[in-house]
Amino acid sequence: MSIVLAGDIGGTKTILRLVEVTQHPDHPQLKVLHEDTYPSQDYPDLVPIAASFLKDADYSDPVQRACFGIAGPVVNNTSQLTNLSWSLEGTRLAQELEIESVTLINDFAAIGYGVLGLEEGNLHRLQEVDPAQKQRRDVPLAVLGAGTGLGECFLISCGSQTYVGATEGGHSDFAPRTALEFELLDYLKTSQGLGRVSVERVVSGQGIVSIYEFLCDRHFADHENCRQMLAAETPAAAISQAALEESDEIAQKTMEMFVSAYGAEAGNLALKLLPYRGLYIAGGIAAKILPLLHRHETFMNAYLDKGRVSPLLKEIPVEVVLEPKVGLIGAAICADLNS
């Protein structure tokens, strides 16, 4: 058993969690001892937030290790946050907080670790295979998730150690598969002045908005309705909701294209890694649009549509992550693994 400090550090808010971690044959058992949220912009650095949090937690056993998922790049255990003036370095944080070790990881890498600690109730199964597959340690596990952007990572195990491999797969090329997707590709290049289009520009929250704009501009939609939808406080959420309610035809077609592109990219990642231990769909969108993933089997049909190698993908468990704080779970697991 160990006591660890886990954190999800973003430009808007910082969430900290004190966790008791106990090893278990299937996956780590986590007990949350204390949790709080802080406005990041109100502090000059992470140290005063963490110090205040640990004081408020008032827990007698010492914190042994910490891990923080950072919304930004992490190099050699250091990070210059994109939307904050903070410059974080693991060794300095460990010294100032008087903790044995502090590990900084990218926030999507934290999600990668987090899937190791999820219970069945935290997951929604899209494709079921032999449950023993998920217990294998000789094959990779893959995670992708669309939200503000598109994150992709993989996990591999070596002996008792588990490693997360961060990637920039979301910035690979968007590969259109239909006449309408080719039109979308040309539209994005022209309207956004792009020489190339990454898959993240389609499979993300902004991608939802871009697809909707494309359909409104090119396919004789009710432009007044389009303007109202795009003027919403969060257009991607409004479009998704309208598709769920079947109240807007263009929104429904938008989400059909989005879900299909999402499934195709999931299949691409699965082909590159063959993650027979599981492919997990995380991010801030999938859990909110589950009925759209199932509608006409759009997601899984696109996932499996890989020609002569499609049978390989039928052997991979595919699950949607429902737990919104999976990154905090992952930060705690990462801290414990660095013992």
C-alpha positions in Angstrom: 0.0 0.0 0.0 1.2 3.5 -0.8 -0.1 7.1 -0.4 0.2 9.1 -3.5 -0.7 12.6 -4.7 -2.4 12.7 -8.2 -3.1 15.8 -10.2 -4.8 16.9 -13.4 -3.2 20.3 -14.3 -4.9 22.5 -16.9 -4.9 26.1 -17.9 -8.3 26.7 -16.3 -8.4 24.4 -13.3 -6.1 22.1 -11.3 -7.7 19.0 -9.6 -5.7 17.3 -6.9 -6.5 13.9 -5.3 -4.9 12.1 -2.4 -5.1 8.3 -3.0 -4.3 5.1 -1.2 -3.1 2.6 -3.7 -3.2 -1.2 -3.0 -1.9 -3.7 -5.5 -4.3 -6.4 -6.7 -3.8 -9.3 -9.1 -6.2 -7.8 -11.7 -5.6 -4.1 -11.3 -4.6 -1.5 -8.6 -7.2 -0.8 -6.0 -7.6 3.0 -5.4 -9.2 4.6 -2.4 -9.7 8.4 -2.6 -8.8 10.1 0.6 -9.3 13.7 -0.3 -9.9 15.7 -3.5 -10.2 19.4 -4.4 -10.3 21.7 -7.3 -8.4 25.1 -7.7 -8.5 27.9 -10.3 -5.1 27.6 -11.9 -4.8 31.2 -13.0 -5.1 32.4 -9.4 -1.7 30.8 -8.5 1.9 31.6 -9.6 2.9 27.9 -9.5 1.7 24.4 -8.6 3.6 24.3 -5.3 1.3 26.6 -3.3 -1.7 24.7 -4.6 -0.3 21.4 -3.6 1.0 22.6 -0.2 -2.5 24.0 0.6 -4.2 20.8 -0.6 -1.9 18.6 1.6 -2.5 20.9 4.6 -6.3 20.7 4.1 -6.2 16.9 3.6 -4.7 16.6 7.1 -3.7 13.0 6.6 -1.3 11.5 9.1 0.6 9.1 6.8 3.3 10.8 4.6 2.8 11.2 0.8 5.5 9.1 -0.8 5.1 10.0 -4.5 3.2 12.3 -6.8 2.3 12.3 -10.5 0.7 15.2 -12.4 -1.0 15.0 -15.8 -0.1 18.1 -17.7 -2.2 19.7 -20.4 0.9 20.3 -22.6 4.2 18.7 -23.6 6.4 17.0 -21.1 10.1 16.6 -21.8 12.6 15.1 -19.3 10.1 15.5 -16.5 9.7 19.2 -17.2 6.9 21.1 -18.7 6.2 24.7 -19.8 2.4 24.9 -19.7 0.8 26.1 -22.9 -1.9 28.2 -21.3 -0.2 29.2 -18.0 3.0 30.9 -17.1 4.0 27.9 -15.0 7.3 26.2 -15.6 7.3 22.8 -13.8 10.1 20.5 -13.1 9.7 17.2 -11.2 12.9 17.4 -9.1 12.1 21.0 -7.9 8.5 20.0 -7.0 9.7 17.0 -5.1 12.1 19.2 -3.1 9.7 22.0 -2.3 6.8 19.7 -1.4 9.1 17.3 0.5 7.9 14.3 -1.5 10.2 11.3 -2.4 9.6 11.7 -6.2 7.3 13.7 -8.6 6.6 12.5 -12.1 5.1 14.8 -14.8 3.3 13.2 -17.7 1.2 14.4 -20.6 -2.5 14.5 -19.7 -3.4 11.9 -22.4 -0.6 9.6 -21.1 -2.4 9.9 -17.7 -5.6 8.7 -19.4 -3.5 5.8 -20.8 -2.5 4.7 -17.3 -6.0 5.4 -16.1 -7.6 2.6 -18.1 -5.6 0.1 -15.9 -7.7 1.2 -12.9 -11.2 1.2 -14.4 -14.0 -1.1 -13.1 -16.5 -2.7 -15.5 -19.0 -0.1 -14.5 -16.7 2.6 -15.9 -16.7 1.1 -19.4 -19.2 0.6 -22.2 -18.5 -2.4 -24.5 -18.6 -1.9 -28.2 -17.0 -5.2 -29.2 -16.7 -8.2 -26.9 -14.1 -10.9 -27.2 -12.7 -13.6 -24.9 -12.4 -11.8 -21.5 -9.0 -13.5 -21.0 -7.7 -11.1 -23.7 -7.8 -8.2 -21.3 -5.5 -10.0 -18.9 -2.7 -10.6 -21.4 0.5 -8.8 -20.7 2.4 -9.8 -23.9 0.4 -7.5 -26.2 -0.3 -3.8 -26.3 -3.3 -1.8 -25.1 -4.3 1.2 -27.1 -6.2 4.4 -26.2 -7.6 7.2 -28.4 -9.8 10.0 -27.4 -11.4 12.9 -29.2 -12.1 16.1 -27.2 -10.5 19.5 -27.8 -8.0 17.6 -30.0 -7.4 13.9 -30.7 -5.1 12.0 -28.3 -3.6 8.6 -29.0 -1.3 6.4 -26.9 -0.4 2.8 -26.2 0.6 0.7 -23.1 3.1 -2.1 -23.1 4.2 -4.3 -20.2 7.6 -5.7 -19.5 7.8 -8.0 -16.4 6.1 -6.1 -13.6 6.6 -2.7 -15.3 4.0 -0.9 -17.5 5.0 1.8 -19.8 2.8 4.4 -21.7 4.0 5.4 -25.1 2.7 8.9 -26.0 2.2 9.6 -29.6 1.1 12.5 -31.9 -1.1 10.2 -34.0 -3.9 12.8 -34.0 -1.7 14.9 -36.3 -1.4 12.2 -39.0 -3.1 12.8 -42.3 -6.9 12.6 -42.6 -7.6 9.9 -45.1 -11.0 10.4 -46.9 -12.9 7.2 -47.8 -16.0 8.5 -49.5 -16.9 11.1 -52.1 -18.4 13.3 -49.4 -15.2 13.0 -47.3 -13.1 14.0 -50.3 -15.3 17.1 -50.6 -14.8 17.7 -46.9 -11.0 17.5 -47.3 -11.0 20.0 -50.2 -13.4 22.3 -48.2 -11.1 22.3 -45.1 -8.0 23.0 -47.2 -9.7 25.9 -48.9 -11.7 27.4 -46.1 -8.9 27.1 -43.5 -6.0 27.8 -45.9 -4.3 24.4 -45.2 -1.7 22.5 -47.2 -2.7 19.3 -45.5 -5.5 18.2 -43.1 -4.8 16.2 -40.0 -7.3 13.6 -38.7 -7.6 15.8 -35.6 -9.3 18.5 -37.7 -12.1 16.1 -38.3 -12.1 13.8 -35.2 -12.4 16.4 -32.4 -14.8 18.9 -31.1 -13.7 21.5 -33.6 -14.0 18.8 -36.2 -17.7 18.5 -35.5 -18.1 22.2 -36.0 -16.1 22.1 -39.3 -18.2 19.2 -40.7 -21.4 21.1 -39.8 -20.1 24.2 -41.5 -19.1 22.2 -44.6 -22.6 20.6 -44.9 -24.3 23.9 -44.4 -22.2 25.6 -47.1 -22.2 22.9 -49.7 -25.5 21.1 -49.3 -28.3 23.7 -49.4 -29.1 23.6 -45.7 -31.4 26.0 -43.9 -28.7 28.6 -43.4 -30.7 30.6 -40.8 -30.8 27.4 -38.7 -27.1 26.8 -39.4 -26.2 30.3 -38.2 -28.2 29.8 -34.9 -26.5 26.4 -34.3 -23.0 27.8 -34.9 -23.8 30.8 -32.7 -24.4 28.6 -29.7 -22.0 29.0 -26.7 -20.6 25.5 -27.4 -21.5 24.7 -31.1 -20.1 21.1 -31.0 -22.2 20.3 -28.0 -25.3 21.9 -29.6 -24.8 19.9 -32.8 -24.3 16.7 -30.9 -27.4 17.2 -28.8 -29.5 18.1 -31.9 -28.3 14.9 -33.5 -29.2 12.9 -30.4 -32.7 14.4 -30.4 -33.0 14.0 -34.2 -34.1 17.6 -34.3 -31.7 18.9 -37.0 -31.0 16.9 -40.2 -27.7 18.6 -40.9 -26.6 17.9 -37.3 -27.5 14.2 -37.7 -25.5 14.0 -41.0 -22.6 15.8 -39.2 -22.5 13.3 -36.4 -22.8 10.4 -38.8 -19.7 11.6 -40.6 -17.9 12.4 -37.4 -18.6 9.0 -35.8 -17.6 7.2 -39.0 -14.3 9.1 -39.2 -13.7 8.3 -35.5 -14.4 4.6 -36.1 -12.0 4.6 -39.1 -9.2 6.2 -37.1 -9.8 3.7 -34.2 -9.4 0.9 -36.8 -6.2 2.6 -38.1 -4.7 2.7 -34.7 -5.7 -0.9 -34.0 -4.0 -2.1 -37.2 -0.8 -0.3 -36.3 -0.6 -1.7 -32.8 -2.8 -4.9 -32.8 -3.8 -4.1 -29.2 -5.3 -7.5 -28.3 -5.4 -6.4 -24.7 -8.0 -3.8 -25.6 -8.7 -0.6 -27.5 -10.2 2.1 -25.3 -12.2 5.1 -26.6 -11.7 8.0 -24.1 -11.8 11.8 -24.5 -14.7 14.1 -23.7 -17.0 13.2 -26.6 -17.6 9.5 -26.9 -19.3 8.9 -23.6 -21.8 11.7 -24.3 -22.9 10.4 -27.7 -23.1 6.6 -27.1 -26.4 6.3 -28.9 -24.8 7.9 -32.0 -21.9 5.3 -31.9 -24.5 2.5 -32.0 -26.9 4.2 -34.5 -26.7 2.1 -37.7 -23.5 0.5 -36.2 -21.7 3.5 -37.8 -18.6 3.5 -35.5 -18.0 -0.3 -35.5 -18.7 -0.6 -39.3 -16.0 2.0 -40.0 -13.7 0.4 -37.5 -13.9 -3.0 -39.1 -13.9 -1.8 -42.7 -10.3 -2.6 -43.4 -10.5 -5.0 -46.3 -8.7 -8.3 -46.1 -7.3 -7.6 -42.6 -10.7 -6.8 -41.1 -10.8 -10.2 -39.3 -7.8 -9.2 -37.2 -9.8 -6.3 -35.7 -12.6 -8.6 -34.7 -10.3 -10.1 -32.1 -9.7 -6.8 -30.2 -11.9 -5.7 -27.3 -13.3 -2.3 -27.9 -14.7 -0.2 -25.0 -15.7 3.4 -24.4 -14.4 5.0 -21.2 -17.3 6.4 -19.1 -15.3 7.7 -16.2 -14.7 11.5 -16.6 -11.7 11.6 -14.2 -9.8 8.7 -15.7 -6.7 11.0 -15.9 -6.7 11.4 -12.2 -6.9 7.6 -11.8 -4.0 7.3 -14.2 -1.9 9.9 -12.4 -2.3 7.9 -9.1 -1.4 4.6 -10.8 1.6 6.2 -12.5 2.8 7.6 -9.2 2.5 4.2 -7.6 4.3 2.4 -10.5 7.2 4.8 -10.0 7.9 3.3 -6.6 
